[in-house]
Amino acid sequence: MWYFLNVIFNILNKKVYNYFPYPYFVSVVHLLVGVGYCLVSWSLGLPKRAVTLEPFFSASASQFVLGHQIPLSLWLSLALLL
């Protein structure tokens, strides 16, 4: 679903730029709308905090795929997210 929505978003952006060729302005509007949406929804308590393993997988990939040394303190802090 994320990939599909991202493709649609990119197509719509290209159409917008055909009629309104100011990418910085469009980006700022996207940012302000996104921040406003998040602030309103968070203040209303609409989204619940989702548990995600993304930081754990990023650290794992860095250590085991890229060979970066991840300190034990970081692994312990990631354990709190689980």
PDB file with SEQRES, HELIX, SHEET and CRYST1 records, atoms N, CA, C and O in Angstrom:
SEQRES   1 A   82  MET TRP TYR PHE LEU ASN VAL ILE PHE ASN ILE LEU ASN          
SEQRES   2 A   82  LYS LYS VAL TYR ASN TYR PHE PRO TYR PRO TYR PHE VAL          
SEQRES   3 A   82  SER VAL VAL HIS LEU LEU VAL GLY VAL GLY TYR CYS LEU          
SEQRES   4 A   82  VAL SER TRP SER LEU GLY LEU PRO LYS ARG ALA VAL THR          
SEQRES   5 A   82  LEU GLU PRO PHE PHE SER ALA SER ALA SER GLN PHE VAL          
SEQRES   6 A   82  LEU GLY HIS GLN ILE PRO LEU SER LEU TRP LEU SER LEU          
SEQRES   7 A   82  ALA LEU LEU LEU                                              
HELIX    1 AA1 TRP A    2  TYR A   19  1                                  18    
HELIX    2 AA2 PRO A   23  LEU A   44  1                                  22    
HELIX    3 AA3 GLU A   54  PHE A   64  1                                  11    
HELIX    4 AA4 LEU A   72  ALA A   79  1                                   8    
CRYST1    1.000    1.000    1.000  90.00  90.00  90.00 P 1           1          
ATOM      1  N   MET A   1       0.823  -1.181   0.000  1.00  0.00           N  
ATOM      2  CA  MET A   1       0.000   0.000   0.000  1.00  0.00           C  
ATOM      3  C   MET A   1       0.872   1.251   0.000  1.00  0.00           C  
ATOM      4  O   MET A   1       0.563   2.229  -0.681  1.00  0.00           O  
ATOM      5  N   TRP A   2       1.977   1.217   0.777  1.00  0.00           N  
ATOM      6  CA  TRP A   2       2.858   2.387   0.820  1.00  0.00           C  
ATOM      7  C   TRP A   2       3.433   2.681  -0.558  1.00  0.00           C  
ATOM      8  O   TRP A   2       3.469   3.838  -0.978  1.00  0.00           O  
ATOM      9  N   TYR A   3       3.879   1.658  -1.261  1.00  0.00           N  
ATOM     10  CA  TYR A   3       4.450   1.870  -2.592  1.00  0.00           C  
ATOM     11  C   TYR A   3       3.397   2.432  -3.556  1.00  0.00           C  
ATOM     12  O   TYR A   3       3.687   3.345  -4.330  1.00  0.00           O  
ATOM     13  N   PHE A   4       2.205   1.898  -3.508  1.00  0.00           N  
ATOM     14  CA  PHE A   4       1.131   2.380  -4.369  1.00  0.00           C  
ATOM     15  C   PHE A   4       0.833   3.854  -4.098  1.00  0.00           C  
ATOM     16  O   PHE A   4       0.744   4.655  -5.028  1.00  0.00           O  
ATOM     17  N   LEU A   5       0.680   4.206  -2.825  1.00  0.00           N  
ATOM     18  CA  LEU A   5       0.391   5.595  -2.481  1.00  0.00           C  
ATOM     19  C   LEU A   5       1.554   6.515  -2.836  1.00  0.00           C  
ATOM     20  O   LEU A   5       1.338   7.666  -3.216  1.00  0.00           O  
ATOM     21  N   ASN A   6       2.762   6.027  -2.717  1.00  0.00           N  
ATOM     22  CA  ASN A   6       3.929   6.829  -3.070  1.00  0.00           C  
ATOM     23  C   ASN A   6       3.962   7.111  -4.574  1.00  0.00           C  
ATOM     24  O   ASN A   6       4.296   8.220  -4.989  1.00  0.00           O  
ATOM     25  N   VAL A   7       3.621   6.120  -5.380  1.00  0.00           N  
ATOM     26  CA  VAL A   7       3.569   6.321  -6.831  1.00  0.00           C  
ATOM     27  C   VAL A   7       2.497   7.350  -7.176  1.00  0.00           C  
ATOM     28  O   VAL A   7       2.733   8.245  -7.988  1.00  0.00           O  
ATOM     29  N   ILE A   8       1.327   7.227  -6.565  1.00  0.00           N  
ATOM     30  CA  ILE A   8       0.246   8.185  -6.810  1.00  0.00           C  
ATOM     31  C   ILE A   8       0.685   9.590  -6.393  1.00  0.00           C  
ATOM     32  O   ILE A   8       0.435  10.556  -7.113  1.00  0.00           O  
ATOM     33  N   PHE A   9       1.328   9.704  -5.250  1.00  0.00           N  
ATOM     34  CA  PHE A   9       1.809  10.998  -4.760  1.00  0.00           C  
ATOM     35  C   PHE A   9       2.797  11.619  -5.755  1.00  0.00           C  
ATOM     36  O   PHE A   9       2.716  12.812  -6.049  1.00  0.00           O  
ATOM     37  N   ASN A  10       3.712  10.824  -6.263  1.00  0.00           N  
ATOM     38  CA  ASN A  10       4.690  11.339  -7.226  1.00  0.00           C  
ATOM     39  C   ASN A  10       4.038  11.775  -8.534  1.00  0.00           C  
ATOM     40  O   ASN A  10       4.420  12.795  -9.109  1.00  0.00           O  
ATOM     41  N   ILE A  11       3.067  11.017  -9.000  1.00  0.00           N  
ATOM     42  CA  ILE A  11       2.363  11.392 -10.232  1.00  0.00           C  
ATOM     43  C   ILE A  11       1.607  12.704 -10.030  1.00  0.00           C  
ATOM     44  O   ILE A  11       1.644  13.589 -10.886  1.00  0.00           O  
ATOM     45  N   LEU A  12       0.928  12.821  -8.900  1.00  0.00           N  
ATOM     46  CA  LEU A  12       0.199  14.058  -8.624  1.00  0.00           C  
ATOM     47  C   LEU A  12       1.142  15.250  -8.489  1.00  0.00           C  
ATOM     48  O   LEU A  12       0.822  16.351  -8.939  1.00  0.00           O  
ATOM     49  N   ASN A  13       2.304  15.034  -7.871  1.00  0.00           N  
ATOM     50  CA  ASN A  13       3.286  16.118  -7.760  1.00  0.00           C  
ATOM     51  C   ASN A  13       3.741  16.581  -9.137  1.00  0.00           C  
ATOM     52  O   ASN A  13       3.860  17.783  -9.376  1.00  0.00           O  
ATOM     53  N   LYS A  14       3.991  15.659 -10.029  1.00  0.00           N  
ATOM     54  CA  LYS A  14       4.424  16.039 -11.383  1.00  0.00           C  
ATOM     55  C   LYS A  14       3.336  16.833 -12.101  1.00  0.00           C  
ATOM     56  O   LYS A  14       3.637  17.778 -12.831  1.00  0.00           O  
ATOM     57  N   LYS A  15       2.078  16.457 -11.900  1.00  0.00           N  
ATOM     58  CA  LYS A  15       0.982  17.213 -12.498  1.00  0.00           C  
ATOM     59  C   LYS A  15       0.889  18.616 -11.895  1.00  0.00           C  
ATOM     60  O   LYS A  15       0.645  19.588 -12.610  1.00  0.00           O  
ATOM     61  N   VAL A  16       1.082  18.718 -10.583  1.00  0.00           N  
ATOM     62  CA  VAL A  16       1.053  20.024  -9.919  1.00  0.00           C  
ATOM     63  C   VAL A  16       2.168  20.910 -10.469  1.00  0.00           C  
ATOM     64  O   VAL A  16       1.946  22.091 -10.735  1.00  0.00           O  
ATOM     65  N   TYR A  17       3.359  20.351 -10.639  1.00  0.00           N  
ATOM     66  CA  TYR A  17       4.502  21.145 -11.122  1.00  0.00           C  
ATOM     67  C   TYR A  17       4.319  21.600 -12.571  1.00  0.00           C  
ATOM     68  O   TYR A  17       4.934  22.583 -12.985  1.00  0.00           O  
ATOM     69  N   ASN A  18       3.490  20.909 -13.344  1.00  0.00           N  
ATOM     70  CA  ASN A  18       3.200  21.361 -14.710  1.00  0.00           C  
ATOM     71  C   ASN A  18       2.420  22.675 -14.704  1.00  0.00           C  
ATOM     72  O   ASN A  18       2.563  23.492 -15.613  1.00  0.00           O  
ATOM     73  N   TYR A  19       1.608  22.872 -13.693  1.00  0.00           N  
ATOM     74  CA  TYR A  19       0.786  24.080 -13.611  1.00  0.00           C  
ATOM     75  C   TYR A  19       1.334  25.109 -12.635  1.00  0.00           C  
ATOM     76  O   TYR A  19       1.040  26.298 -12.759  1.00  0.00           O  
ATOM     77  N   PHE A  20       2.121  24.668 -11.672  1.00  0.00           N  
ATOM     78  CA  PHE A  20       2.639  25.545 -10.623  1.00  0.00           C  
ATOM     79  C   PHE A  20       4.098  25.178 -10.374  1.00  0.00           C  
ATOM     80  O   PHE A  20       4.376  24.384  -9.475  1.00  0.00           O  
ATOM     81  N   PRO A  21       5.033  25.726 -11.135  1.00  0.00           N  
ATOM     82  CA  PRO A  21       6.437  25.268 -11.104  1.00  0.00           C  
ATOM     83  C   PRO A  21       7.267  25.872  -9.969  1.00  0.00           C  
ATOM     84  O   PRO A  21       8.311  26.476 -10.215  1.00  0.00           O  
ATOM     85  N   TYR A  22       6.807  25.708  -8.734  1.00  0.00           N  
ATOM     86  CA  TYR A  22       7.538  26.205  -7.569  1.00  0.00           C  
ATOM     87  C   TYR A  22       7.704  25.067  -6.561  1.00  0.00           C  
ATOM     88  O   TYR A  22       6.950  24.986  -5.592  1.00  0.00           O  
ATOM     89  N   PRO A  23       8.685  24.190  -6.782  1.00  0.00           N  
ATOM     90  CA  PRO A  23       8.801  22.987  -5.949  1.00  0.00           C  
ATOM     91  C   PRO A  23       9.050  23.276  -4.469  1.00  0.00           C  
ATOM     92  O   PRO A  23       8.560  22.541  -3.612  1.00  0.00           O  
ATOM     93  N   TYR A  24       9.803  24.332  -4.152  1.00  0.00           N  
ATOM     94  CA  TYR A  24      10.058  24.625  -2.741  1.00  0.00           C  
ATOM     95  C   TYR A  24       8.767  25.021  -2.037  1.00  0.00           C  
ATOM     96  O   TYR A  24       8.516  24.597  -0.909  1.00  0.00           O  
ATOM     97  N   PHE A  25       7.957  25.823  -2.690  1.00  0.00           N  
ATOM     98  CA  PHE A  25       6.689  26.236  -2.102  1.00  0.00           C  
ATOM     99  C   PHE A  25       5.776  25.029  -1.895  1.00  0.00           C  
ATOM    100  O   PHE A  25       5.157  24.888  -0.841  1.00  0.00           O  
ATOM    101  N   VAL A  26       5.696  24.161  -2.904  1.00  0.00           N  
ATOM    102  CA  VAL A  26       4.855  22.961  -2.794  1.00  0.00           C  
ATOM    103  C   VAL A  26       5.362  22.068  -1.659  1.00  0.00           C  
ATOM    104  O   VAL A  26       4.557  21.502  -0.920  1.00  0.00           O  
ATOM    105  N   SER A  27       6.673  21.936  -1.512  1.00  0.00           N  
ATOM    106  CA  SER A  27       7.244  21.118  -0.435  1.00  0.00           C  
ATOM    107  C   SER A  27       6.925  21.697   0.935  1.00  0.00           C  
ATOM    108  O   SER A  27       6.619  20.954   1.868  1.00  0.00           O  
ATOM    109  N   VAL A  28       6.993  23.010   1.059  1.00  0.00           N  
ATOM    110  CA  VAL A  28       6.670  23.654   2.334  1.00  0.00           C  
ATOM    111  C   VAL A  28       5.190  23.457   2.663  1.00  0.00           C  
ATOM    112  O   VAL A  28       4.839  23.211   3.817  1.00  0.00           O  
ATOM    113  N   VAL A  29       4.329  23.563   1.664  1.00  0.00           N  
ATOM    114  CA  VAL A  29       2.903  23.328   1.899  1.00  0.00           C  
ATOM    115  C   VAL A  29       2.673  21.884   2.333  1.00  0.00           C  
ATOM    116  O   VAL A  29       1.907  21.637   3.265  1.00  0.00           O  
ATOM    117  N   HIS A  30       3.327  20.919   1.667  1.00  0.00           N  
ATOM    118  CA  HIS A  30       3.211  19.506   2.082  1.00  0.00           C  
ATOM    119  C   HIS A  30       3.646  19.336   3.534  1.00  0.00           C  
ATOM    120  O   HIS A  30       2.981  18.655   4.314  1.00  0.00           O  
ATOM    121  N   LEU A  31       4.759  19.955   3.887  1.00  0.00           N  
ATOM    122  CA  LEU A  31       5.276  19.841   5.248  1.00  0.00           C  
ATOM    123  C   LEU A  31       4.306  20.445   6.256  1.00  0.00           C  
ATOM    124  O   LEU A  31       4.017  19.826   7.281  1.00  0.00           O  
ATOM    125  N   LEU A  32       3.806  21.633   5.983  1.00  0.00           N  
ATOM    126  CA  LEU A  32       2.894  22.295   6.917  1.00  0.00           C  
ATOM    127  C   LEU A  32       1.575  21.526   7.067  1.00  0.00           C  
ATOM    128  O   LEU A  32       1.045  21.417   8.173  1.00  0.00           O  
ATOM    129  N   VAL A  33       1.055  21.004   5.982  1.00  0.00           N  
ATOM    130  CA  VAL A  33      -0.174  20.212   6.065  1.00  0.00           C  
ATOM    131  C   VAL A  33       0.074  18.937   6.875  1.00  0.00           C  
ATOM    132  O   VAL A  33      -0.753  18.556   7.703  1.00  0.00           O  
ATOM    133  N   GLY A  34       1.210  18.280   6.637  1.00  0.00           N  
ATOM    134  CA  GLY A  34       1.535  17.066   7.386  1.00  0.00           C  
ATOM    135  C   GLY A  34       1.717  17.330   8.873  1.00  0.00           C  
ATOM    136  O   GLY A  34       1.217  16.575   9.707  1.00  0.00           O  
ATOM    137  N   VAL A  35       2.426  18.394   9.202  1.00  0.00           N  
ATOM    138  CA  VAL A  35       2.640  18.740  10.616  1.00  0.00           C  
ATOM    139  C   VAL A  35       1.317  19.101  11.272  1.00  0.00           C  
ATOM    140  O   VAL A  35       1.033  18.668  12.388  1.00  0.00           O  
ATOM    141  N   GLY A  36       0.504  19.899  10.573  1.00  0.00           N  
ATOM    142  CA  GLY A  36      -0.804  20.256  11.122  1.00  0.00           C  
ATOM    143  C   GLY A  36      -1.676  19.042  11.365  1.00  0.00           C  
ATOM    144  O   GLY A  36      -2.322  18.930  12.407  1.00  0.00           O  
ATOM    145  N   TYR A  37      -1.695  18.125  10.394  1.00  0.00           N  
ATOM    146  CA  TYR A  37      -2.471  16.898  10.531  1.00  0.00           C  
ATOM    147  C   TYR A  37      -2.002  16.086  11.741  1.00  0.00           C  
ATOM    148  O   TYR A  37      -2.816  15.595  12.523  1.00  0.00           O  
ATOM    149  N   CYS A  38      -0.687  15.951  11.885  1.00  0.00           N  
ATOM    150  CA  CYS A  38      -0.145  15.180  13.014  1.00  0.00           C  
ATOM    151  C   CYS A  38      -0.480  15.838  14.351  1.00  0.00           C  
ATOM    152  O   CYS A  38      -0.878  15.155  15.295  1.00  0.00           O  
ATOM    153  N   LEU A  39      -0.321  17.155  14.437  1.00  0.00           N  
ATOM    154  CA  LEU A  39      -0.599  17.845  15.699  1.00  0.00           C  
ATOM    155  C   LEU A  39      -2.064  17.720  16.100  1.00  0.00           C  
ATOM    156  O   LEU A  39      -2.372  17.488  17.269  1.00  0.00           O  
ATOM    157  N   VAL A  40      -2.964  17.871  15.138  1.00  0.00           N  
ATOM    158  CA  VAL A  40      -4.388  17.746  15.445  1.00  0.00           C  
ATOM    159  C   VAL A  40      -4.725  16.314  15.850  1.00  0.00           C  
ATOM    160  O   VAL A  40      -5.412  16.099  16.849  1.00  0.00           O  
ATOM    161  N   SER A  41      -4.250  15.341  15.088  1.00  0.00           N  
ATOM    162  CA  SER A  41      -4.593  13.953  15.413  1.00  0.00           C  
ATOM    163  C   SER A  41      -3.972  13.510  16.733  1.00  0.00           C  
ATOM    164  O   SER A  41      -4.605  12.775  17.492  1.00  0.00           O  
ATOM    165  N   TRP A  42      -2.743  13.944  17.020  1.00  0.00           N  
ATOM    166  CA  TRP A  42      -2.122  13.588  18.299  1.00  0.00           C  
ATOM    167  C   TRP A  42      -2.843  14.250  19.462  1.00  0.00           C  
ATOM    168  O   TRP A  42      -3.023  13.635  20.514  1.00  0.00           O  
ATOM    169  N   SER A  43      -3.257  15.504  19.281  1.00  0.00           N  
ATOM    170  CA  SER A  43      -3.951  16.191  20.374  1.00  0.00           C  
ATOM    171  C   SER A  43      -5.310  15.550  20.648  1.00  0.00           C  
ATOM    172  O   SER A  43      -5.783  15.580  21.784  1.00  0.00           O  
ATOM    173  N   LEU A  44      -5.937  14.979  19.642  1.00  0.00           N  
ATOM    174  CA  LEU A  44      -7.208  14.283  19.828  1.00  0.00           C  
ATOM    175  C   LEU A  44      -7.023  12.837  20.281  1.00  0.00           C  
ATOM    176  O   LEU A  44      -7.997  12.163  20.619  1.00  0.00           O  
ATOM    177  N   GLY A  45      -5.795  12.364  20.289  1.00  0.00           N  
ATOM    178  CA  GLY A  45      -5.516  10.994  20.712  1.00  0.00           C  
ATOM    179  C   GLY A  45      -5.959   9.958  19.696  1.00  0.00           C  
ATOM    180  O   GLY A  45      -6.234   8.813  20.055  1.00  0.00           O  
ATOM    181  N   LEU A  46      -6.031  10.351  18.421  1.00  0.00           N  
ATOM    182  CA  LEU A  46      -6.507   9.413  17.403  1.00  0.00           C  
ATOM    183  C   LEU A  46      -5.539   8.274  17.124  1.00  0.00           C  
ATOM    184  O   LEU A  46      -5.957   7.117  17.172  1.00  0.00           O  
ATOM    185  N   PRO A  47      -4.274   8.537  16.837  1.00  0.00           N  
ATOM    186  CA  PRO A  47      -3.404   7.377  16.587  1.00  0.00           C  
ATOM    187  C   PRO A  47      -2.869   6.827  17.908  1.00  0.00           C  
ATOM    188  O   PRO A  47      -2.476   7.576  18.803  1.00  0.00           O  
ATOM    189  N   LYS A  48      -2.865   5.548  18.001  1.00  0.00           N  
ATOM    190  CA  LYS A  48      -2.238   4.895  19.152  1.00  0.00           C  
ATOM    191  C   LYS A  48      -0.788   4.619  18.800  1.00  0.00           C  
ATOM    192  O   LYS A  48      -0.457   4.388  17.637  1.00  0.00           O  
ATOM    193  N   ARG A  49       0.063   4.642  19.793  1.00  0.00           N  
ATOM    194  CA  ARG A  49       1.485   4.414  19.550  1.00  0.00           C  
ATOM    195  C   ARG A  49       1.679   2.981  19.077  1.00  0.00           C  
ATOM    196  O   ARG A  49       1.327   2.029  19.773  1.00  0.00           O  
ATOM    197  N   ALA A  50       2.238   2.847  17.898  1.00  0.00           N  
ATOM    198  CA  ALA A  50       2.476   1.525  17.341  1.00  0.00           C  
ATOM    199  C   ALA A  50       3.889   1.066  17.684  1.00  0.00           C  
ATOM    200  O   ALA A  50       4.851   1.827  17.584  1.00  0.00           O  
ATOM    201  N   VAL A  51       3.986  -0.168  18.080  1.00  0.00           N  
ATOM    202  CA  VAL A  51       5.292  -0.748  18.356  1.00  0.00           C  
ATOM    203  C   VAL A  51       5.902  -1.151  17.017  1.00  0.00           C  
ATOM    204  O   VAL A  51       5.285  -1.889  16.249  1.00  0.00           O  
ATOM    205  N   THR A  52       7.103  -0.671  16.738  1.00  0.00           N  
ATOM    206  CA  THR A  52       7.751  -0.969  15.468  1.00  0.00           C  
ATOM    207  C   THR A  52       9.167  -1.446  15.747  1.00  0.00           C  
ATOM    208  O   THR A  52       9.811  -0.992  16.693  1.00  0.00           O  
ATOM    209  N   LEU A  53       9.650  -2.370  14.915  1.00  0.00           N  
ATOM    210  CA  LEU A  53      10.989  -2.926  15.091  1.00  0.00           C  
ATOM    211  C   LEU A  53      11.995  -2.287  14.145  1.00  0.00           C  
ATOM    212  O   LEU A  53      13.109  -2.791  14.002  1.00  0.00           O  
ATOM    213  N   GLU A  54      11.621  -1.177  13.492  1.00  0.00           N  
ATOM    214  CA  GLU A  54      12.510  -0.561  12.520  1.00  0.00           C  
ATOM    215  C   GLU A  54      13.874  -0.187  13.104  1.00  0.00           C  
ATOM    216  O   GLU A  54      14.884  -0.472  12.462  1.00  0.00           O  
ATOM    217  N   PRO A  55      13.962   0.438  14.289  1.00  0.00           N  
ATOM    218  CA  PRO A  55      15.293   0.754  14.823  1.00  0.00           C  
ATOM    219  C   PRO A  55      16.144  -0.489  15.062  1.00  0.00           C  
ATOM    220  O   PRO A  55      17.354  -0.472  14.835  1.00  0.00           O  
ATOM    221  N   PHE A  56      15.509  -1.567  15.519  1.00  0.00           N  
ATOM    222  CA  PHE A  56      16.236  -2.813  15.761  1.00  0.00           C  
ATOM    223  C   PHE A  56      16.793  -3.386  14.462  1.00  0.00           C  
ATOM    224  O   PHE A  56      17.949  -3.807  14.416  1.00  0.00           O  
ATOM    225  N   PHE A  57      15.978  -3.407  13.405  1.00  0.00           N  
ATOM    226  CA  PHE A  57      16.439  -3.929  12.126  1.00  0.00           C  
ATOM    227  C   PHE A  57      17.506  -3.036  11.499  1.00  0.00           C  
ATOM    228  O   PHE A  57      18.421  -3.533  10.842  1.00  0.00           O  
ATOM    229  N   SER A  58      17.396  -1.728  11.697  1.00  0.00           N  
ATOM    230  CA  SER A  58      18.423  -0.821  11.179  1.00  0.00           C  
ATOM    231  C   SER A  58      19.766  -1.070  11.859  1.00  0.00           C  
ATOM    232  O   SER A  58      20.806  -1.120  11.202  1.00  0.00           O  
ATOM    233  N   ALA A  59      19.733  -1.225  13.174  1.00  0.00           N  
ATOM    234  CA  ALA A  59      20.970  -1.507  13.906  1.00  0.00           C  
ATOM    235  C   ALA A  59      21.524  -2.869  13.521  1.00  0.00           C  
ATOM    236  O   ALA A  59      22.735  -3.029  13.370  1.00  0.00           O  
ATOM    237  N   SER A  60      20.639  -3.857  13.360  1.00  0.00           N  
ATOM    238  CA  SER A  60      21.090  -5.193  12.966  1.00  0.00           C  
ATOM    239  C   SER A  60      21.743  -5.174  11.590  1.00  0.00           C  
ATOM    240  O   SER A  60      22.795  -5.779  11.384  1.00  0.00           O  
ATOM    241  N   ALA A  61      21.113  -4.475  10.650  1.00  0.00           N  
ATOM    242  CA  ALA A  61      21.681  -4.388   9.308  1.00  0.00           C  
ATOM    243  C   ALA A  61      23.018  -3.663   9.328  1.00  0.00           C  
ATOM    244  O   ALA A  61      23.950  -4.053   8.624  1.00  0.00           O  
ATOM    245  N   SER A  62      23.116  -2.605  10.137  1.00  0.00           N  
ATOM    246  CA  SER A  62      24.379  -1.874  10.224  1.00  0.00           C  
ATOM    247  C   SER A  62      25.495  -2.764  10.752  1.00  0.00           C  
ATOM    248  O   SER A  62      26.621  -2.719  10.258  1.00  0.00           O  
ATOM    249  N   GLN A  63      25.176  -3.573  11.761  1.00  0.00           N  
ATOM    250  CA  GLN A  63      26.213  -4.411  12.369  1.00  0.00           C  
ATOM    251  C   GLN A  63      26.528  -5.636  11.512  1.00  0.00           C  
ATOM    252  O   GLN A  63      27.695  -5.916  11.238  1.00  0.00           O  
ATOM    253  N   PHE A  64      25.513  -6.354  11.095  1.00  0.00           N  
ATOM    254  CA  PHE A  64      25.752  -7.649  10.470  1.00  0.00           C  
ATOM    255  C   PHE A  64      25.930  -7.577   8.957  1.00  0.00           C  
ATOM    256  O   PHE A  64      26.562  -8.459   8.374  1.00  0.00           O  
ATOM    257  N   VAL A  65      25.390  -6.551   8.311  1.00  0.00           N  
ATOM    258  CA  VAL A  65      25.538  -6.434   6.865  1.00  0.00           C  
ATOM    259  C   VAL A  65      26.671  -5.480   6.510  1.00  0.00           C  
ATOM    260  O   VAL A  65      27.529  -5.790   5.683  1.00  0.00           O  
ATOM    261  N   LEU A  66      26.659  -4.312   7.152  1.00  0.00           N  
ATOM    262  CA  LEU A  66      27.667  -3.298   6.830  1.00  0.00           C  
ATOM    263  C   LEU A  66      28.948  -3.428   7.653  1.00  0.00           C  
ATOM    264  O   LEU A  66      29.976  -2.847   7.305  1.00  0.00           O  
ATOM    265  N   GLY A  67      28.881  -4.191   8.742  1.00  0.00           N  
ATOM    266  CA  GLY A  67      30.068  -4.411   9.559  1.00  0.00           C  
ATOM    267  C   GLY A  67      30.373  -3.303  10.565  1.00  0.00           C  
ATOM    268  O   GLY A  67      31.469  -3.266  11.125  1.00  0.00           O  
ATOM    269  N   HIS A  68      29.415  -2.394  10.803  1.00  0.00           N  
ATOM    270  CA  HIS A  68      29.620  -1.347  11.806  1.00  0.00           C  
ATOM    271  C   HIS A  68      29.470  -1.931  13.199  1.00  0.00           C  
ATOM    272  O   HIS A  68      28.612  -2.782  13.436  1.00  0.00           O  
ATOM    273  N   GLN A  69      30.295  -1.480  14.105  1.00  0.00           N  
ATOM    274  CA  GLN A  69      30.213  -1.958  15.485  1.00  0.00           C  
ATOM    275  C   GLN A  69      29.161  -1.141  16.237  1.00  0.00           C  
ATOM    276  O   GLN A  69      29.310   0.070  16.399  1.00  0.00           O  
ATOM    277  N   ILE A  70      28.103  -1.804  16.694  1.00  0.00           N  
ATOM    278  CA  ILE A  70      27.045  -1.156  17.463  1.00  0.00           C  
ATOM    279  C   ILE A  70      27.353  -1.371  18.945  1.00  0.00           C  
ATOM    280  O   ILE A  70      27.529  -2.512  19.374  1.00  0.00           O  
ATOM    281  N   PRO A  71      27.422  -0.294  19.733  1.00  0.00           N  
ATOM    282  CA  PRO A  71      27.741  -0.438  21.156  1.00  0.00           C  
ATOM    283  C   PRO A  71      26.635  -1.175  21.922  1.00  0.00           C  
ATOM    284  O   PRO A  71      25.461  -1.135  21.555  1.00  0.00           O  
ATOM    285  N   LEU A  72      27.054  -1.843  22.990  1.00  0.00           N  
ATOM    286  CA  LEU A  72      26.113  -2.584  23.827  1.00  0.00           C  
ATOM    287  C   LEU A  72      25.034  -1.663  24.389  1.00  0.00           C  
ATOM    288  O   LEU A  72      23.882  -2.074  24.528  1.00  0.00           O  
ATOM    289  N   SER A  73      25.394  -0.424  24.714  1.00  0.00           N  
ATOM    290  CA  SER A  73      24.405   0.510  25.263  1.00  0.00           C  
ATOM    291  C   SER A  73      23.267   0.766  24.264  1.00  0.00           C  
ATOM    292  O   SER A  73      22.117   0.935  24.668  1.00  0.00           O  
ATOM    293  N   LEU A  74      23.581   0.796  22.971  1.00  0.00           N  
ATOM    294  CA  LEU A  74      22.540   0.986  21.968  1.00  0.00           C  
ATOM    295  C   LEU A  74      21.644  -0.241  21.883  1.00  0.00           C  
ATOM    296  O   LEU A  74      20.424  -0.111  21.783  1.00  0.00           O  
ATOM    297  N   TRP A  75      22.236  -1.433  21.922  1.00  0.00           N  
ATOM    298  CA  TRP A  75      21.427  -2.654  21.892  1.00  0.00           C  
ATOM    299  C   TRP A  75      20.486  -2.706  23.098  1.00  0.00           C  
ATOM    300  O   TRP A  75      19.330  -3.112  22.976  1.00  0.00           O  
ATOM    301  N   LEU A  76      20.991  -2.292  24.261  1.00  0.00           N  
ATOM    302  CA  LEU A  76      20.153  -2.301  25.472  1.00  0.00           C  
ATOM    303  C   LEU A  76      19.031  -1.291  25.364  1.00  0.00           C  
ATOM    304  O   LEU A  76      17.915  -1.554  25.811  1.00  0.00           O  
ATOM    305  N   SER A  77      19.310  -0.132  24.773  1.00  0.00           N  
ATOM    306  CA  SER A  77      18.236   0.863  24.618  1.00  0.00           C  
ATOM    307  C   SER A  77      17.193   0.385  23.611  1.00  0.00           C  
ATOM    308  O   SER A  77      16.010   0.695  23.754  1.00  0.00           O  
ATOM    309  N   LEU A  78      17.617  -0.366  22.596  1.00  0.00           N  
ATOM    310  CA  LEU A  78      16.660  -0.921  21.638  1.00  0.00           C  
ATOM    311  C   LEU A  78      15.806  -2.008  22.256  1.00  0.00           C  
ATOM    312  O   LEU A  78      14.668  -2.220  21.836  1.00  0.00           O  
ATOM    313  N   ALA A  79      16.347  -2.706  23.259  1.00  0.00           N  
ATOM    314  CA  ALA A  79      15.580  -3.746  23.930  1.00  0.00           C  
ATOM    315  C   ALA A  79      14.369  -3.145  24.644  1.00  0.00           C  
ATOM    316  O   ALA A  79      13.364  -3.829  24.841  1.00  0.00           O  
ATOM    317  N   LEU A  80      14.458  -1.879  25.030  1.00  0.00           N  
ATOM    318  CA  LEU A  80      13.325  -1.229  25.695  1.00  0.00           C  
ATOM    319  C   LEU A  80      12.160  -0.996  24.738  1.00  0.00           C  
ATOM    320  O   LEU A  80      11.020  -0.848  25.178  1.00  0.00           O  
ATOM    321  N   LEU A  81      12.433  -0.962  23.433  1.00  0.00           N  
ATOM    322  CA  LEU A  81      11.379  -0.760  22.439  1.00  0.00           C  
ATOM    323  C   LEU A  81      10.571  -2.020  22.182  1.00  0.00           C  
ATOM    324  O   LEU A  81       9.446  -1.953  21.686  1.00  0.00           O  
ATOM    325  N   LEU A  82      11.144  -3.167  22.519  1.00  0.00           N  
ATOM    326  CA  LEU A  82      10.464  -4.430  22.211  1.00  0.00           C  
ATOM    327  C   LEU A  82       9.337  -4.727  23.151  1.00  0.00           C  
ATOM    328  O   LEU A  82       8.674  -5.755  23.015  1.00  0.00           O  
TER     329      LEU A  82                                                      
END                                                                             
